[in-house]
Amino acid sequence: MLRLRCGGMAVGVALLFVCGCSGSPSGSHQHAAKPPAVHHPHAEESLQAGVKHPTTPKTSVALNSTTQPWKPVSQPSDVIRPSTSETQVAAIDSDDPDAVINPDMYRARRRIAGEIAEALKIRKTFVVWIIDKTSASADVRNWAIGRMGRIASEATKLAGEGGKRAAPLAMAVVTYGSNVNFLNNDPVDPAQAEGLASAVGSETVDSPLTFTAVDQAADKFIPFRKQGYETIFIIAADTTGKDWAQLESAIPKLRRNSISVFGVGNAVPFYRQWHAVHLGGGPPATLILESGQLESVDLALPQGQGDQDLNDSGYGPWGLERLCRKTEGAFLRFRNGSMSAGWMTDGDGSVNPELLRRYTPDYVSPQEYQSLLSSNRAYQALDNAARLPRAVQANAFVTTRFGVPSEKQGGAAQLAKMISNQQMKVADKTPEVDAIYNALAAGQSDRAKITSPRWQAEYDLAIGRILAAKARIDGYNAQLAVIKQGKALKDPANHNTWVLHPSDSISAGSALDKMAKQSAMYLNRVINEHPGTPWAEMARREMAELPGWVLTEE
């Protein structure tokens, strides 16, 4: 619920049009088993946290850690049908161009129009459009500029429903990239603002002055509040700058003057977007994250699986989300095809809002984020591991068939040479796996202290996956050593080839066996405790490949 303040009066506004992307719930609700409430002091409360939603309890699923430790747990799902009122709220006009292109765009447009309409019911309203000029934001910039006029007309119409007279609506346009430009210094009518915005060009900038633009816009336009304007900021961007000092400056100014910021832009992907090429290499300035820093390890999935279908983290760019949430606005994200692979979604395709609230990133200042990392060794371990070079799975490069040479072909000496060559390949790939494992292992002692569901899922997934990868590569190397040491074929008359097959059979009591069981524990815990999330989906994909090897002969 947005709180609009007129003078000393606070007016509660019920929002009818909600994009399934920010902390605001909408539509029907398809719920996973609701875990115990966990207090996480760093997560923002939802704008509609007081709204109650129907839930369907699920039967808890026990971890498979005894008879079949490597079998992923099964997690059922229930569908809650929307009530009549919820169906009406979530309804989309199928003839609307935005609804055809991307329902998220339709919901965002209607949400913004609804926000402006509620302000117009109180008094004259001033809408400040802040537009990213970078080439990376071309699509969302064009969308925003192309909808300014329609949003204005829809807002005026909504405000005038029931025979009421809508207050006047004025606008301003601010653009930014390598510098900040005010296209008008005083409020103008929506048609003039649209005309000014239509001439906005594009530029290539790695780190635009996102929050400098917001901060300067606040300084310039806050005085109009004293002239009787209700004021709303709308920022359209797919990138975000690193001018964090200006973000820290802008937020308290906007909060003191009850100015909410609403953002529109593409969802930040869940999948890993950046791969370190050397130790110590940091992420580039152009990398857009949904969290304060990288919070996932760079480890390829086994069996050649990919993760790029997981293209919705559930949130927008971290700095923009923080700006919007801290000012009681919302970032309305556009998803690819309005879909969120890996997430449990409702009947209208939006991510279950309870899940988004539960896994909200830490929207704190950069300094507070660093303090958060320092508060727990598991947090710091994940942060350290996330910056390490990409590691690959053993199945991506290993040879699994070794023909046994005859005496004429060199016999045991030739086989040993073949094995040595393969061991060199393994040795070349092992350091990346070991580096991530060592970094994460340093945080295991503090894992039990984590209370944030998001950090629990992130750390458990990371260490569960790297344990599996290490068990595979170390186990493969151990089997090579067995062959190299002169293991004899059981049936040399009919067999002349050693063959390695993935297996869940590992020598009981061995270090590899312990490693595989730990991996299964962590990954199954992610699946069991974080159902309906991309973390659970990644855990299932990791468990598609068995952690050990069995040596057979043909």
Number of C-alpha atoms within 10 A of each C-alpha: 17 19 18 22 16 16 10 6 9 12 15 12 14 13 18 16 21 26 29 30 29 26 29 24 25 25 27 27 28 23 25 24 21 16 13 6 9 10 11 17 10 15 17 18 17 22 19 15 14 9 10 8 12 13 15 15 12 14 9 13 16 12 22 17 16 8 7 13 18 24 17 23 21 15 19 13 15 14 16 15 15 18 13 9 11 15 16 12 16 21 13 16 12 10 8 11 12 19 15 13 12 16 26 27 25 21 25 25 26 21 22 25 24 25 25 25 26 23 27 24 20 17 16 17 26 28 22 23 26 27 28 30 26 24 17 18 21 19 14 20 27 15 16 25 22 14 15 21 17 15 21 23 16 18 26 23 16 20 24 16 12 7 7 11 13 22 18 14 24 21 24 26 26 24 25 22 24 16 12 21 16 16 15 14 12 14 20 17 14 21 14 17 22 21 13 16 23 13 10 17 13 16 16 13 16 19 18 25 23 29 25 23 27 29 20 18 23 20 13 13 19 19 12 15 17 11 9 14 24 26 25 23 24 23 25 28 26 26 27 25 21 17 16 16 13 17 22 16 16 22 23 13 16 24 14 9 17 21 23 24 28 26 27 27 26 23 25 24 24 23 18 18 13 16 18 16 12 11 11 11 12 14 15 11 12 15 15 23 23 26 22 20 16 20 23 19 28 26 22 20 23 21 14 10 11 13 18 13 14 20 20 28 24 30 28 32 26 21 27 30 26 26 25 22 24 20 24 21 27 31 31 31 28 28 26 16 11 21 21 24 21 22 24 22 23 21 17 19 18 27 31 26 27 19 21 22 20 22 20 23 22 22 22 20 16 15 8 14 17 15 12 15 16 13 12 16 20 27 25 21 23 27 20 20 24 24 25 24 23 18 22 20 23 23 18 12 12 16 14 16 15 17 14 22 16 12 10 6 11 13 12 19 14 15 20 19 13 17 18 15 12 18 18 11 13 18 13 10 17 20 13 18 24 17 18 28 22 15 20 28 18 14 18 17 11 14 16 9 12 16 14 20 18 19 19 22 23 20 26 25 26 28 26 28 27 29 28 27 33 24 26 25 23 20 22 26 20 15 16 22 16 12 19 17 11 12 11 12 17 11 10 12 7 10 14 17 16 19 16 20 14 17 15 19 14 19 11 9 8 10 13 22 19 16 20 26 24 18 29 29 19 22 33 30 25 28 26 20 22 25 25 25 26 26 24 25 19 22 25 19 19 26 21 15 20 20 29 26 23 15 17 14 17 13
